[in-house]
Amino acid sequence: MEKFIAGLAAGAMLGALWVANSNKTRSLVQKGQEELKQRMDAYIDEKLAAMETKKESSAKK
């Protein structure tokens, strides 16, 4: 078990170094993060609009 954990930690460190030193990989990660932020913003806006619509319809009754 200790070997597995040590290997996992070493792999994570090497992976982090690889990403930090690779411009292509770094830009790919940043692009993915930006896309995720945009999707989350759209989802939140959709949910807020649905809540406002529900609130307005219940206030009219």
C-alpha positions, 0 to 999 in steps of 0.5 A: 500500500505504501508503494502505491501511495508513493507512486501516486504522489510521485506521479502527481508531482511529475504530472504537475511539473509536466503541465507547468512546463508545457505551454500547449498543455497549460493553454489546453487546461486554461481553455478547459477551465474557461469553458467550464466557467462559461457553462456554469454561468449559463446554468446558474443564469438559467436556474435564476431565470426559472426561479424568478419566473416561478416567483412571479407566477406565484405572486400573481395568484 
